[in-house]
Amino acid sequence: MEVLRDSRGWTHVELVLSGGAPWGFTLKGGREHREPLLVTKVEEGCKAAVAGVLIGDEIVSINAVPLTGYRQEAISLVKRSHNALTLVVRRFASLPIFPCNAKLF
Amino acid sequence: MNDSFNTSHYDNGYGQDEYMTQEDEWDRDLLLDPAWEKQQRKTFTAWCNSHLRKAGTQIENIEEDFRNGLKLMLLLEVISGERLPKPDRGKMRFHKIANVNKALEFITSKGVKLVSIGAEEIVDGNVKMTLGMIWTIILRFAIQDISVEETSAKEGLLLWCQRKTAPYRNVNVQNFHVSWKDGLALCALIHRHRPDLIDYAKLNKDDHLGNLNLAFDIAEKYLDIPKMLDAEDIVNTPKPDERAIMTYVSCFYHAFAGAEQAETAANRICKVLGVNQENEKLMEDYERLASELLEWIRRTTPWLENRVPEKTMSEMRKKLEDFRDYRRLHKPPKVQEKCQLEISFNTLQTKLRISNRPSFMPSEGKMVSDIASAWQGLEQAEKGYEEWLLTEIRRLERLDHLAEKFRQKATTHETWASGKEQILSQKDYDSASLSEIRALLRKHEAFESDLAAHQDRVEQIAAIAQELNELDYHDVAAVNQRCQSICDLWDHLGTLTQKRREALERTEKLLETVDQLFLEFAKRSAPFNNWMEGAMEDLQDMFIVHTIEEVQSLTAAHEQFKATLPEADSERQAILGIQNEVQKIYQNYGIRGNVTNPYSTISTEEIVVKWDKVKTLVPQRDGALQEELARQHANERLRRQFAAQANLIGPWIQTRMEEIARCALEMGGTLEDQMTQLKQYEHVIIAYKPNVDKLEGDHQLIQESLIFDNKHTNYTMEHIRVGWELLLTTIARTINEIETQILIRDAKGISQEQMHEFRSSFKHFDRKKNGVMDTDDFRACLISMGYDLGEVEFARIMMLVDPSATGVVSFQSFIDFMTRETADTDTADQVVASFRILATDKPYILADELRRELPPDQADYCIMRMPPYSGPGTVAGALDYTAFSTALYGESDL
């Protein structure tokens, strides 16, 4: 297992969401606005929360598709998922976090 | 004439008791049987008369006529053939007795024992005595000397009778009395000797009288044997008188024996003569045979002694055949002849000796010894001949064999040798390479050993030729010639071989030398070639230099290179020299063939060409370097020019930036004041542009000249450009910021004091004083403002204020953040709530609802942009206003 950290403690975390839409998180930003694609809201007890999605996570890839950064692309990818959604997010973590159903890689 | 003694009837009954028997009979016969006396008297009288008639006298009365002894003496004389002493002529008794005594003495002198016979009895006319005496005389003179097969006297006579009568079956003479009674014995006796006198077959065996009388008659008539017996007496007497019979039979004996004797004598003479004739014939034969044989030997011996050899085996074989024929066909009869000769000689000699003749003396040169020696000579010659023949044949065989061997070996050798001369005379080494020469040398070595191996054979051939010579082979001349030619060729081959070896070795050495030279050439030419190629490359090397020093170092290197040229030149010459040497060798020794160097692909032409090239390149390079140097100088000038300018502009921009920054951070005064200041700065900046342009021009020149560095200034055009643009942007941005701040201030109603507070906070936490806050500054700032932040929260906030993750927070962002927290703005949620009202609390909205509530173009905008709602309870045409709203605000709810 390779823990990808950059020098400031940013890690990539793989999260597996299950259960189907709505997942319960809000994406903001995107290359259209020249901003990173960030999770700005996570509803309490939603599927995203259960999977371990946190506010501030930057989505890097959806369902193993690396993102170009456009939100529209990300939305399409998410909407294509039915029961399972795999997200790889970039997160600032100075301490290793081991959420119960998240894989660190 | 019968000479055969048939011994089958031989009766050996009479032993040596003859005398004794006689004595006994004599004693007994003192009482003489009157019959016997009668017979005896008749017989004895007749007997005496048969003798006395030769003397011309007879007796009448046997006891009377012998009384005076005269007739007795006469009888004795006639019988013995000897003279008795003169008789006494007197009539007196004593004269008679004397005469009778004389007779008796004579008888006694003949070895007869007269027992109890005295002269007185005879004179007295004693019949018995007289008969006895006469019997004695008869016995002595007629019978005693009979000898038949070593049996004498009475037995002899009996034997004679038995022998003679043996063939007659009905005659069996066993004694001198009863055996004669049938007369057949007498007839048989007669017939035996004179078959012409009696026809024995016609005799009747029962007619004893007839037979006897017949015998008596024939004997008297033809045999001159007077009748002495009386047939009736004999027949009638049971046992006739033995003595009478004996006397009469003895006459037969003497008659036949005599006749036989005469016959024998005649025969003897005939025999002797015959023997003589025979012998003479034998001698003649011998002589003849001997001559023939000797002649034959004389003829044959030289033939056998002829030792002139024939030339060919077949002729010798013929000779051998002839000899064999001689041995098998011609000689054996001769051997036999010789044998015969010997035998005849021996026989002849024996015969002569037996017949008491002188031995045969062959004529001169025909003696047995001569023949023997001649024969010996023949045999020796023969033996010698056979030996010689065989030796010769062996010799010829050997010669033939040798000659054949010679031919074979010579042929084989010649076959081998043919073509070798040509091969050895080849000049194939002229144009051969070193390895070829070596191969040729190996081949030659092999040939040399082959040659050596053949030396043996040549010697063998010569030896055989020698032997043929010694053995005097008939065709030895041809052999010698061939042998000579072979030897000559052999010597020649030897010479050629040697020459070839020398030539090959010499060539090999030369080629080796050449090879060495080639090798050296290769060894030296390769690096030299490399060096030249390297040099050419270097000389043609496109150099990109940016400094004068670089050019100078290149030039220095070039000068260094030029310094090595002379050495290189000499190397070149040396290398070319090698090639020349090779050429010279080839020329001098007339070696044809490739002059190519097997070790090197580099030719001298190549070297020459390259060298020339190098030579031309050197000055070219010089020129190029000089050019470059000039260029570099020019560049330097440009650099300096640029640098001067840039060094002015750079700091100027920096100053301006600082001014603007300072202005931006200036807390005193209003935003409008700031704006005015900034606008002033802007003017100044714009006015300064031509300088920058000029620098751009210089820069272009520099770029065109491909100058990439400039140590005279730390400012690159990019720096300046960037700085300039930054300056422009900064001023624009700052102005914009101020404008924005003014806007915000106006929009958000932030008072001057608030703004001043924000600004001083920012300024305070901008520890580095670079117009921005880094994360720690910001964190501290937030804490100071009362935010209780966990890491996650802070990160989130950082994300909001520094979305680009630059790591710093600008004053604008800071203001935004601060005012966001306090402002009331439309958020996505609010818009969503608004849509929900329109959608009557449904999670989705329908198109006609939109058209109902919103202006048509905005409704269309929404309808077009709203994604379909795919949540629970969806219907056809349901539109997701939530996603749309969040999307509007740059957010999407998923």
Boltz contact constraints between the chains, C-beta under 6 A:
constraints:
  - contact:
      token1: [A, 23]
      token2: [B, 894]
      max_distance: 6.0
  - contact:
      token1: [A, 25]
      token2: [B, 894]
      max_distance: 6.0
  - contact:
      token1: [A, 26]
      token2: [B, 886]
      max_distance: 6.0
  - contact:
      token1: [A, 26]
      token2: [B, 891]
      max_distance: 6.0
  - contact:
      token1: [A, 26]
      token2: [B, 893]
      max_distance: 6.0
  - contact:
      token1: [A, 27]
      token2: [B, 892]
      max_distance: 6.0
  - contact:
      token1: [A, 28]
      token2: [B, 890]
      max_distance: 6.0
  - contact:
      token1: [A, 28]
      token2: [B, 891]
      max_distance: 6.0
  - contact:
      token1: [A, 33]
      token2: [B, 890]
      max_distance: 6.0
  - contact:
      token1: [A, 35]
      token2: [B, 803]
      max_distance: 6.0
  - contact:
      token1: [A, 38]
      token2: [B, 799]
      max_distance: 6.0
  - contact:
      token1: [A, 55]
      token2: [B, 796]
      max_distance: 6.0
  - contact:
      token1: [A, 56]
      token2: [B, 795]
      max_distance: 6.0
  - contact:
      token1: [A, 56]
      token2: [B, 796]
      max_distance: 6.0
  - contact:
      token1: [A, 56]
      token2: [B, 799]
      max_distance: 6.0
  - contact:
      token1: [A, 75]
      token2: [B, 892]
      max_distance: 6.0
  - contact:
      token1: [A, 78]
      token2: [B, 894]
      max_distance: 6.0
  - contact:
      token1: [A, 92]
      token2: [B, 795]
      max_distance: 6.0
